């Protein structure tokens, strides 16, 4: 099946929003204002796209921001446990959507 122009445009917009979110929040900050703004941006992007895919990608980005933040502050990060948590949430969401 060939992808149509509208689908391509929607996909481009989703990827651009995800990239901008990731770029703007790459390292995280140690302030309530940062994390509050992050949550507001996540909600805005989620409401804009109404997509489980987008929500899951945002979750992965948040988990990565948090892990990178912790590493940059010398806090230990168990990467295997980190990705197990992401996988668990994604699986839960997939089951909830069924």
PLY file of the C-alpha trace (Angstrom):
ply
format ascii 1.0
element vertex 98
property float x
property float y
property float z
element edge 97
property int vertex1
property int vertex2
end_header
0.00 0.00 0.00
1.39 3.38 -0.95
1.47 6.10 1.68
-0.57 9.16 0.76
0.43 12.82 0.96
-1.70 13.57 4.05
-0.17 10.67 5.97
3.32 11.78 5.02
2.62 15.30 6.19
1.17 14.05 9.50
4.19 11.80 10.04
6.59 14.66 9.28
4.78 16.86 11.79
4.89 14.15 14.48
8.60 13.52 13.96
9.34 17.26 13.97
7.46 17.74 17.25
9.25 14.77 18.83
12.64 16.01 17.60
12.01 19.54 18.92
10.90 18.12 22.28
14.01 15.97 22.54
16.37 18.72 21.40
14.90 21.31 23.78
14.99 19.03 26.83
18.02 16.84 26.15
19.82 17.15 29.50
17.13 18.20 31.91
17.52 20.57 34.81
17.31 20.32 38.57
14.27 22.55 39.04
10.55 22.16 39.47
10.04 24.78 36.76
11.88 22.62 34.22
9.92 19.46 35.01
6.61 21.35 35.14
7.33 22.88 31.73
8.32 19.44 30.43
4.97 18.00 31.57
3.11 20.90 29.97
4.94 20.32 26.68
4.24 16.58 26.81
0.54 17.27 27.36
0.45 19.78 24.49
2.12 17.37 22.05
-0.04 14.45 23.20
-3.27 16.42 22.82
-2.18 17.71 19.42
-1.61 14.26 17.92
-3.98 11.93 19.85
-1.72 8.96 19.16
-0.54 6.07 21.31
2.64 6.04 19.20
3.35 9.69 20.08
2.56 9.10 23.76
4.91 6.12 23.86
7.69 8.04 22.12
7.25 10.89 24.62
7.52 8.39 27.46
10.77 7.02 26.05
12.11 10.56 25.68
11.20 11.45 29.27
12.83 8.29 30.59
15.95 9.09 28.59
16.04 12.71 29.79
15.72 11.51 33.37
18.48 8.90 32.96
20.81 11.41 31.25
20.08 13.96 34.00
20.88 11.42 36.72
24.11 10.34 35.01
25.25 13.96 34.61
24.79 14.42 38.37
26.77 11.30 39.25
23.74 9.27 40.20
23.84 5.63 39.25
21.51 4.56 36.48
20.80 0.91 35.87
20.23 1.08 32.12
18.81 -2.43 31.88
16.28 -1.66 34.61
15.56 1.68 32.94
14.69 0.01 29.63
12.73 -2.77 31.35
10.56 -0.06 32.88
9.98 1.55 29.47
9.13 -1.85 27.97
6.71 -2.59 30.82
4.85 0.70 30.32
4.71 0.23 26.55
3.35 -3.29 26.96
0.75 -2.05 29.44
-0.36 0.69 27.06
-0.57 -1.77 24.17
-2.77 -4.10 26.22
-4.97 -1.21 27.38
-5.57 -0.14 23.79
-6.68 -3.66 22.74
0 1
1 2
2 3
3 4
4 5
5 6
6 7
7 8
8 9
9 10
10 11
11 12
12 13
13 14
14 15
15 16
16 17
17 18
18 19
19 20
20 21
21 22
22 23
23 24
24 25
25 26
26 27
27 28
28 29
29 30
30 31
31 32
32 33
33 34
34 35
35 36
36 37
37 38
38 39
39 40
40 41
41 42
42 43
43 44
44 45
45 46
46 47
47 48
48 49
49 50
50 51
51 52
52 53
53 54
54 55
55 56
56 57
57 58
58 59
59 60
60 61
61 62
62 63
63 64
64 65
65 66
66 67
67 68
68 69
69 70
70 71
71 72
72 73
73 74
74 75
75 76
76 77
77 78
78 79
79 80
80 81
81 82
82 83
83 84
84 85
85 86
86 87
87 88
88 89
89 90
90 91
91 92
92 93
93 94
94 95
95 96
96 97
